[in-house]
Amino acid sequence: MSTRAHTHYFTKGRCECGIIHQATGSASDCIADGIDDGLIHGLFPDPILRRQLLRSVGAATLLGALGSILPIGDLKAIAQEKKPLEKTKLNVGFLPITCAAPLIYGEQLGAYAKEGLEVSLQKIAGIALIRDKMLNGELDVSQQVMPVALTMTAGLGGNQQSIKVLTILNQNGNSLVLANKHKNNRDPKNWRGFVFAVPFDQSHQTMQLRNYIAAAGLDPDKDIQYRVVPPTEYVSSLRVGSIDGFFGGEPGGQRAVYEGAGFIHLISKEIWDGHPCCSVTAPESWIKQNPNTFMAFYRAIIAASLHVSEPTNRAAMPKVLAQPQYLNAPEVVLEQVIVGRYADGLGAVKNEPRRVDYQPFPHYSAAVWLMVQLRRWNMLKEDVDYKKLAEQVMLATDAAKIMREQGASAPSIEFGTETILGQPFNSAAPEEYLKAIKKT
């Protein structure tokens, strides 16, 4: 039956005609739908009779009736039990910034080993390189800045490949830093001609910086220059004067203060509290080839995220992260980021315990805002179905399920509201936002 032949009424991802027209968004839903589908086909093998039955009573009613005489719930649970891993040795890429703490703590806590995985953490210098290593198969799973998984899935900037966001590694954890020579030039409306370093053109840092510049009345396309610089080179670039500032992940901002190269104009929490920074990503093709390994890694990374998100565990983290094989940064610098009591380089000592946070749940709303910004600045040349793309890439259902299994509460799975620069953004209506927003 053509998908255009009738109006679809979906119940748990299944059209009432009995045909699944489109893959559901989560691994768990796929398994559950497979059980439902197998039951109906097994009990009613004749296709004409099955179709008539589904049309007359609907799939949900039929499954409800079957549930009264068959243990459908138990069958689904059995189907989702742990199974032998397809692959036990994984290459996982990370960037040497504080965002990577959950990936590093998966190793430190033995969370990977508990799931039967032997994970080799590979430190990669920059975002483009870590993206390419995942695309060419060198990495099974990798850290990636938001919204790169969405842009890759949408085919922006190169070959299209479906990438999934398992979790968000961290919220906040970035700084907008200026060179010391600009200490008396804090008003962004006076920044015409400035050169800023960002980690990647299609990054949340670039989108946030553009939005900040535009709110001050400048044209982000004409008045500001952007230079893509690996996070490890922010401070040296600032020191030699090749940039006026940068918007990047920590410990770059705090290290600029530590080395006397710059000051923290704003931490990113002051611009968009709770914004996602980096994510844990894997290609959909790899997930399909290794479904049990994927779920094992998924459980491990959420366990590690929940550990580092706990404030009582923060004090011990700087010493671990400072080691050469991880961030290779001064412990005193990392402590100011992780604990949140920090010097801003302007003579003040501030206290913000949520300067960086590590909540793993991938919200749809943030994904929609970031993609809408790419369209706003014409990096995305055509409109896309922003909400559908967010549902396709962000594995919110699976993350919530695993979080609950591990005793944590999970946010609602919805298109909610974000607040950026004090302005609300309704992710349920991205087209209306684009119509209303001015370029500058």
Buried (B, 14 or more C-beta within 10 A) or exposed (E): EEEEEEEBEBEEBBBBBBBBEEEBBBBBBBBBBEBBBEBBEEEBEEEEEBBEBBEEEBBBBBBEEBEEEEEBEEBBEEBBEEEEBEBBEBBBBBBBBBBBBBBBBBBBBEBBEEBBBEBEBBBBEBBBEBBBBBBEEBBBBBBBBBBBBBBBBBEBBEEEBBBBBBBBBBBBBBBBBBBBEBBEBEEBEEBBEBBBBBBBBBBBBBBBBBBBBBBBEBEBBEBBEBEBBBBBBBBEBBBEEEBBBBBBBBBBBBBBBBBEBBBBBBBBBBBBBBBBBBBBBBBBEBBEEBBBBBBBBBBBBBBBBBBBBEEEBBEEBBEBBBEEEBBEBBBEBBBBBBBBBBBBBEEEEBEBEBBBBBBBBBBBBBBBBBBBBBBBBEBBEEEBEBBEBBBBBBBBBBBBBBBEEEEBEBBEBEBBEBEBBEEEBBBEBBEEBBEEBEEB
